[in-house]
Amino acid sequence: MTPSVRAATAADLDDVVRVFLACWRTSYAETLPARLVASMTDERARALWRRAAESARPGELLVAVDDGVTVGVTRSAATGSGEGAVHSLYVHPDAQGRGAGARLLAEAVRRLGERGVRVARLWVFRDNTPSRRFYASQGWAADGAERVQDEFGEPELQLTRPVPGPAAHPAVTGAVERILEPGPTWTPPGGAVVMVRTSAGTYAHAAGDRLTGAPMTVATVHDLASVTKLVTTAMCLRLVSSGRLGLDDDVRAHLPSFAHAVTVRQLLLHRAGLWEWWPFYVRAAHAEAAYAELDTLPLRYPPDTGRHYSDLGFMLLGRIVAAVTGGGLRAAVRDLVAEPLGLPTLGYGPRTDDELAAGADGDAVERRMLATSTPYPVPFGLGDMDRWRDGLVVGTAADGNAFHALDGVSGHAGLFASAPDLLAFAAAAAGTDPALLAEGPDAGQALGWRTDTLRAGPDTVELRYHPGYTGTTVAMVPGHAIAFVVATNRLVTPGEPATNDHLRQVTAAAVEDLLYAPVTTPTRYP
């Protein structure tokens, strides 16, 4: 069986230590002094890898698994200024020669490349000839640097290799250029990123500004707005798959204070009869008060009689995830999605990342919604709220309920991530059980995901996607190696913003063109 590679979790520590010690005591016994091999005790090895796991960001520690058994481990990290390091690579002696090491190293380099690394470095013991031969076969070369670490006392050589970034493609570049052009009724966003992954490779282009005078790059972190709902969906489906949650569970089984007989499935399909939107922040400044109002708010429609897209349903789903997991929603996102998939930028605000895109111009959108009762006729006016924000919103949720009423953490909005992490999320979601991605009773809606189609060469395939109001859309093709992300700051514009439908359609057309004519040219963008 061909080894597979995935992000490591805390549960992998014992296996990682087992692989490491087997390498140290068997493979190293032939190349290193006996005193050095003997110095690696079980306790020392476990402490070393526990520290490594605790300091690693999601996706930096990877394991190779062959027929259900962990056979290898690698640890890498971006170190800044376009450079990165592979800190370690070990494959169990019994599994060497079956491709685990090459797959681990290639995946580590790919992840470094998607995060802006252009040169990677690693250290290898000078006398470890088999490892030096292996690294040379993978494109690594000595750069002349040497060291002797006190804890090992043996000379090491530094090896380097260039790291390819996502490739450029005329269709992807053209999509970004078109997104940044004015439309007949809208002004364009200040900046945009498009990333696409197919079986032929990963493609990317970024242009424009994330903030005034600050360039948008592939590494820019975005306010996801309603793309948060996809992460909530993923958490729900993981809990369903593990038997901890049922799609047909009554919501009240997990949230006893909720007043209505609706199911988890109905929430995911937007068929629970809830209001589409409600400004809880008018009466509530914190989550406890907002949820008390949500739990007793009358339904707007009879349950299960039609699709009515609802933020409120995903507020409830986020609370259900928190109740089932017991550690809160921040921890659930980390434990169920970010760490297992290796998504270091995925998480709630407030954020202080080096590269953040502006999410909105204050609360301008929701001020207008209250002032006009459009598109939802809620019984409040502009003067009923006295905590409006002015100026650019950067690093905190643009969504009014998430920011003003829910402490920045909700199942419907509030998450942030970079385009590479969103692309990795989408690619992983494409492997979900097809039954859980099937279209529901309403055209255009599956569990959590919206549905459409995409031309893939001569075929038409099913597409699953979801937009976020700030200008980010994530999409993938179930069962195929096709995924794409478009991320913009569409709300930060002096006029009417471009629609998310326009952004998605432009990007989808580029993906269709790319699938007909893949090209791989190194991109200029980090």
Secondary structure as the mmCIF struct_conf table of DSSP 4:
data_model
#
loop_
_struct_conf.conf_type_id
_struct_conf.id
_struct_conf.beg_label_comp_id
_struct_conf.beg_label_asym_id
_struct_conf.beg_label_seq_id
_struct_conf.end_label_comp_id
_struct_conf.end_label_asym_id
_struct_conf.end_label_seq_id
STRN STRN1 SER A 4 ALA A 7
HELX_RH_3T_P HELX_RH_3T_P1 ALA A 10 ASP A 12
HELX_RH_AL_P HELX_RH_AL_P1 LEU A 13 ALA A 22
HELX_RH_PI_P HELX_RH_PI_P1 CYS A 23 SER A 27
HELX_RH_3T_P HELX_RH_3T_P2 TYR A 28 GLU A 30
TURN_TY1_P TURN_TY1_P1 THR A 31 THR A 31
BEND BEND1 LEU A 32 LEU A 32
HELX_RH_AL_P HELX_RH_AL_P2 ALA A 34 ALA A 38
TURN_TY1_P TURN_TY1_P2 SER A 39 SER A 39
HELX_RH_AL_P HELX_RH_AL_P3 ASP A 42 SER A 55
HELX_LH_PP_P HELX_LH_PP_P1 ALA A 56 ARG A 57
TURN_TY1_P TURN_TY1_P3 PRO A 58 GLY A 59
BEND BEND2 GLU A 60 GLU A 60
STRN STRN2 LEU A 61 ASP A 66
TURN_TY1_P TURN_TY1_P4 ASP A 67 GLY A 68
STRN STRN3 VAL A 69 GLY A 80
TURN_TY1_P TURN_TY1_P5 SER A 81 GLY A 82
STRN STRN4 GLU A 83 VAL A 91
HELX_RH_3T_P HELX_RH_3T_P3 PRO A 93 ALA A 95
TURN_TY1_P TURN_TY1_P6 GLN A 96 GLY A 97
BEND BEND3 ARG A 98 GLY A 99
HELX_RH_AL_P HELX_RH_AL_P4 ALA A 100 GLU A 114
TURN_TY1_P TURN_TY1_P7 ARG A 115 GLY A 116
STRN STRN5 VAL A 119 PHE A 125
TURN_TY1_P TURN_TY1_P8 ARG A 126 ASP A 127
HELX_RH_AL_P HELX_RH_AL_P5 THR A 129 SER A 137
TURN_TY1_P TURN_TY1_P9 GLN A 138 GLY A 139
STRN STRN6 ALA A 141 VAL A 148
TURN_TY1_P TURN_TY1_P10 ASP A 150 PHE A 152
BEND BEND4 GLU A 154 GLU A 154
STRN STRN7 PRO A 155 PRO A 162
HELX_LH_PP_P HELX_LH_PP_P2 PRO A 166 PRO A 166
STRN STRN8 ALA A 167 ALA A 168
HELX_RH_AL_P HELX_RH_AL_P6 PRO A 170 ILE A 179
TURN_TY1_P TURN_TY1_P11 LEU A 180 LEU A 180
BEND BEND5 GLU A 181 GLU A 181
BEND BEND6 PRO A 184 THR A 185
STRN STRN9 THR A 187 THR A 187
HELX_LH_PP_P HELX_LH_PP_P3 PRO A 188 PRO A 189
BEND BEND7 GLY A 190 GLY A 190
STRN STRN10 GLY A 191 THR A 198
TURN_TY1_P TURN_TY1_P12 SER A 199 ALA A 200
STRN STRN11 GLY A 201 LEU A 211
TURN_TY1_P TURN_TY1_P13 THR A 212 GLY A 213
STRN STRN12 ALA A 214 PRO A 215
TURN_TY1_P TURN_TY1_P14 VAL A 218 ALA A 219
STRN STRN13 VAL A 221 ASP A 223
HELX_RH_3T_P HELX_RH_3T_P4 ALA A 225 VAL A 227
HELX_RH_AL_P HELX_RH_AL_P7 THR A 228 SER A 241
TURN_TY1_P TURN_TY1_P15 SER A 242 GLY A 243
BEND BEND8 ARG A 244 LEU A 245
TURN_TY1_P TURN_TY1_P16 LEU A 247 ASP A 248
STRN STRN14 ASP A 250 ASP A 250
HELX_RH_3T_P HELX_RH_3T_P5 VAL A 251 ALA A 253
TURN_TY1_P TURN_TY1_P17 HIS A 254 HIS A 254
TURN_TY1_P TURN_TY1_P18 PRO A 256 SER A 257
BEND BEND9 HIS A 260 HIS A 260
STRN STRN15 THR A 263 THR A 263
HELX_RH_AL_P HELX_RH_AL_P8 VAL A 264 LEU A 268
TURN_TY1_P TURN_TY1_P19 LEU A 269 HIS A 270
BEND BEND10 ALA A 272 ALA A 272
BEND BEND11 GLU A 276 GLU A 276
HELX_RH_3T_P HELX_RH_3T_P6 PHE A 280 VAL A 282
TURN_TY1_P TURN_TY1_P20 ARG A 283 ARG A 283
BEND BEND12 ALA A 285 HIS A 286
HELX_RH_AL_P HELX_RH_AL_P9 ALA A 287 THR A 296
HELX_LH_PP_P HELX_LH_PP_P4 LEU A 297 LEU A 299
BEND BEND13 ARG A 300 TYR A 301
TURN_TY1_P TURN_TY1_P21 PRO A 303 ASP A 304
BEND BEND14 THR A 305 GLY A 306
HELX_RH_AL_P HELX_RH_AL_P10 ASP A 311 THR A 325
BEND BEND15 GLY A 326 GLY A 327
HELX_RH_AL_P HELX_RH_AL_P11 LEU A 329 VAL A 333
HELX_RH_PI_P HELX_RH_PI_P2 ARG A 334 ALA A 338
HELX_RH_AL_P HELX_RH_AL_P12 GLU A 339 LEU A 341
TURN_TY1_P TURN_TY1_P22 GLY A 342 GLY A 342
TURN_TY1_P TURN_TY1_P23 PRO A 344 THR A 345
STRN STRN16 GLY A 347 TYR A 348
BEND BEND16 GLY A 349 GLY A 349
BEND BEND17 ASP A 354 GLU A 355
STRN STRN17 LEU A 356 LEU A 356
STRN STRN18 ALA A 360 ASP A 361
TURN_TY1_P TURN_TY1_P24 GLY A 362 ASP A 363
HELX_RH_AL_P HELX_RH_AL_P13 ALA A 364 THR A 372
TURN_TY1_P TURN_TY1_P25 SER A 373 SER A 373
BEND BEND18 PRO A 375 TYR A 376
BEND BEND19 PRO A 379 PRO A 379
HELX_RH_3T_P HELX_RH_3T_P7 LEU A 382 ASP A 384
BEND BEND20 GLY A 391 GLY A 391
STRN STRN19 LEU A 392 VAL A 393
BEND BEND21 GLY A 395 THR A 396
BEND BEND22 ALA A 398 ASP A 399
HELX_RH_AL_P HELX_RH_AL_P14 GLY A 400 GLY A 400
HELX_RH_PI_P HELX_RH_PI_P3 ASN A 401 ALA A 405
BEND BEND23 LEU A 406 LEU A 406
TURN_TY1_P TURN_TY1_P26 ASP A 407 GLY A 408
BEND BEND24 GLY A 411 ALA A 413
STRN STRN20 LEU A 415 SER A 418
HELX_RH_AL_P HELX_RH_AL_P15 ALA A 419 ALA A 429
TURN_TY1_P TURN_TY1_P27 ALA A 430 GLY A 431
BEND BEND25 THR A 432 THR A 432
HELX_RH_3T_P HELX_RH_3T_P8 PRO A 434 LEU A 437
BEND BEND26 ALA A 438 ALA A 438
STRN STRN21 GLU A 439 GLU A 439
BEND BEND27 PRO A 441 ASP A 442
TURN_TY1_P TURN_TY1_P28 ALA A 443 GLY A 444
STRN STRN22 GLN A 445 ALA A 446
BEND BEND28 LEU A 447 TRP A 449
STRN STRN23 ARG A 450 ALA A 456
TURN_TY1_P TURN_TY1_P29 GLY A 457 PRO A 458
STRN STRN24 ASP A 459 GLY A 468
TURN_TY1_P TURN_TY1_P30 TYR A 469 GLY A 471
STRN STRN25 THR A 472 MET A 476
TURN_TY1_P TURN_TY1_P31 PRO A 478 GLY A 479
BEND BEND29 HIS A 480 ALA A 481
STRN STRN26 ALA A 483 THR A 488
TURN_TY1_P TURN_TY1_P32 ARG A 490 LEU A 491
BEND BEND30 VAL A 492 GLY A 495
HELX_LH_PP_P HELX_LH_PP_P5 GLU A 496 GLU A 496
STRN STRN27 PRO A 497 PRO A 497
HELX_LH_PP_P HELX_LH_PP_P6 ALA A 498 THR A 499
HELX_RH_AL_P HELX_RH_AL_P16 ASN A 500 TYR A 516
BEND BEND31 ALA A 517 ALA A 517
STRN STRN28 THR A 521 PRO A 522
BEND BEND32 ARG A 524 ARG A 524
#
